[in-house]
Amino acid sequence: MAGGESLFPRRLTLKGPDSRELSERFPEVRNWIAGLSAAAGPYRIEWRSVNHRVLGANDIPVSIWIDTLSDALGFLGKRRAADQFAALVELTRDKQPELIPWLKKWPLHALELAEDWPRLLEIVTWLRKHPRPSIYLRQIDLPGVHTKLIEGHRGVLAKLLDLVLPEDSIDRTHTGIGGFCRRYGFLDKPSRVRFRILDSNVRLLPVGADQDITLTQTAFASLVLPVSKVFITENEINFLSFPNVPDAMVIFGAGYGFDNLAAAPWLHGKEIYYWGDIDTHGFAILNQLRRFLPHVVSFLMDQQTLLAHRSLWGVETQPETGTLTRLNSEESALYDQLRQNHWGERVRLEQERIGFDFLRDLLRGT
């Protein structure tokens, strides 16, 4: 239907009874043959004569032949779906014929997209005319096309666009749904960095204002801050309640993914402390952070802290099991003990469970 080749007449092999089944289950075999013969389906039966030592000669169906596509669709009850798919093919041949191979490969997916398919073709057509447009998805001005439609179909749109756009219109360093905008030249929602100044003598905002500040990645990267220490914590309450520390700031982390911090070269000249959960994922996040900031020091992520809070341990639901190459020897030993259940099954200590006095005592020596 999409590719043009003929599939009919088509022979479908039947798995008939063997000699033993013919002898032991002859009534069932006879009923099966009778039902197949009486079904009056749009097919022809191909027979084979079998000589059985007890039952004698018997004709057994070995295959059925379906002569036309129309017969097959009627037999399967799929005429309506076929008509719908034919309409999709016709529309695609008219609008974007390069996408016919995709329809041929993914017909069932195409049927699932049937309601939105005309608009998806319009989006593809628009982007061919406006390669790498440097606008937000919200700014595409097409009838019936809205941001949620595009965002909801980024996966399939990426496959369609990769088939029709010229190579210089695609930035293949960006992949997946999260990389859709940058892959095809749209403006992406800017990454942001949230931080607090912990030294009352350092103020970026007017005196008296809360120094809880959120900036775009670009603005954060351009800062020149008079601090020497930077703490990164994954828990918002820890971030908000972090005690005052001279010459320091605290950044609210974002779990896995540190692109927003990697763009700030001035961080390489600061003392950086990472405070995460004491569990396998906490160490995996630390390991990833060191890819961008190799000099990061772990903070409150040691065996002493873990054992001091034994009564507050929880259970890690899906522990990390991979090898982490950027941990130091003490961190690696603790990570191995956790993933090997040294103190019990899937032990974890969430950072917010650590006592506030415990935190302040450690900060005095930092």
Long-range contacts (C-beta under 8 A, 24 or more apart in sequence): 1-69, 1-82, 1-85, 1-86, 1-89, 1-107, 2-85, 2-89, 2-100, 2-103, 2-104, 2-107, 3-100, 3-104, 7-69, 8-66, 8-67, 8-68, 8-69, 8-71, 8-72, 9-65, 9-66, 9-67, 9-68, 10-65, 10-66, 10-72, 11-46, 11-63, 11-64, 11-65, 12-63, 12-64, 12-65, 12-66, 13-62, 13-63, 14-61, 14-62, 14-63, 14-64, 16-48, 16-60, 16-61, 16-62, 17-60, 19-50, 19-52, 22-50, 22-52, 22-55, 22-58, 22-60, 23-52, 23-54, 23-55, 26-55, 29-60, 33-59, 33-60, 33-61, 36-61, 36-64, 41-75, 42-66, 42-67, 42-68, 42-71, 42-72, 42-74, 42-75, 43-67, 43-71, 43-75, 81-111, 84-111, 84-114, 85-110, 85-111, 88-114, 88-117, 91-117, 91-118, 91-121, 92-117, 92-121, 95-121, 95-122, 95-125, 96-121, 96-124, 96-125, 96-160, 96-164, 98-163, 98-164, 99-124, 99-160, 99-163, 99-164, 101-163, 102-159, 102-160, 102-163, 109-156, 113-153, 113-156, 116-149, 116-153, 119-144, 119-145, 119-149, 120-153, 120-156, 120-157, 120-160, 123-150, 123-157, 124-157, 124-160, 124-161, 124-164, 127-161, 127-165, 127-169, 127-184, 128-164, 128-165, 131-165, 131-166, 131-168, 131-169, 131-185, 132-169, 132-184, 132-185, 133-185, 133-186, 134-185, 134-186, 134-187, 135-186, 135-187, 136-186, 136-187, 137-181, 137-186, 154-180, 158-183, 158-184, 190-216, 190-217, 190-218, 191-216, 191-217, 191-259, 191-260, 192-216, 192-217, 192-220, 192-260, 193-217, 193-220, 193-251, 193-260, 193-261, 193-264, 194-239, 194-251, 194-252, 195-220, 195-249, 195-250, 195-251, 195-252, 196-239, 196-240, 196-242, 196-249, 196-250, 197-225, 197-227, 197-249, 198-227, 198-231, 198-242, 198-243, 198-244, 198-245, 198-246, 198-248, 198-249, 198-250, 199-227, 199-244, 199-245, 199-246, 199-247, 199-248, 199-249, 200-244, 201-246, 202-226, 202-227, 202-247, 202-249, 212-240, 217-259, 217-260, 217-263, 217-264, 218-263, 220-260, 220-263, 220-264, 221-263, 221-264, 221-265, 221-266, 223-264, 223-266, 224-266, 225-249, 225-266, 227-270, 228-270, 228-271, 229-270, 229-271, 229-272, 229-273, 229-366, 230-267, 230-270, 230-271, 230-272, 230-273, 231-272, 231-273, 231-275, 231-299, 232-261, 232-272, 232-273, 232-274, 232-275, 232-289, 232-296, 233-275, 233-276, 233-351, 234-275, 234-276, 234-277, 234-282, 234-285, 234-351, 235-350, 235-351, 235-352, 237-352, 238-275, 238-351, 238-352, 241-356, 243-359, 243-360, 243-363, 245-363, 245-366, 253-285, 255-285, 256-284, 256-285, 256-288, 257-288, 258-288, 258-289, 258-291, 258-292, 258-293, 261-289, 261-292, 261-293, 262-292, 262-293, 267-293, 268-293, 268-295, 271-297, 272-296, 272-297, 273-297, 273-298, 273-299, 273-366, 274-298, 274-299, 274-301, 275-299, 275-300, 275-301, 275-351, 276-301, 276-351, 277-348, 277-349, 277-350, 277-351, 278-302, 278-305, 278-306, 278-334, 278-338, 278-348, 278-349, 278-351, 279-316, 279-319, 279-338, 279-347, 279-348, 279-349, 279-350, 280-316, 280-319, 280-320, 280-321, 280-335, 280-338, 280-339, 280-348, 281-316, 281-319, 281-320, 282-348, 282-351, 283-320, 283-324, 283-327, 283-331, 283-334, 283-335, 283-338, 284-320, 284-322, 284-324, 286-326, 286-327, 286-331, 287-324, 287-325, 287-326, 287-327, 290-326, 291-326, 294-326, 298-331, 299-362, 299-366, 300-351, 300-354, 300-358, 300-359, 300-362, 301-331, 301-334, 302-330, 302-334, 303-330, 303-333, 303-334, 303-337, 305-349, 305-354, 305-358, 306-334, 306-343, 306-347, 306-349, 308-358, 309-349, 309-353, 309-354, 309-355, 309-358, 312-349, 312-350, 312-353, 313-343, 313-344, 313-347, 313-348, 313-349, 314-347, 314-348, 314-349, 314-350, 314-353, 315-345, 315-346, 315-347, 315-348, 316-346, 316-347, 316-348, 317-346, 319-346
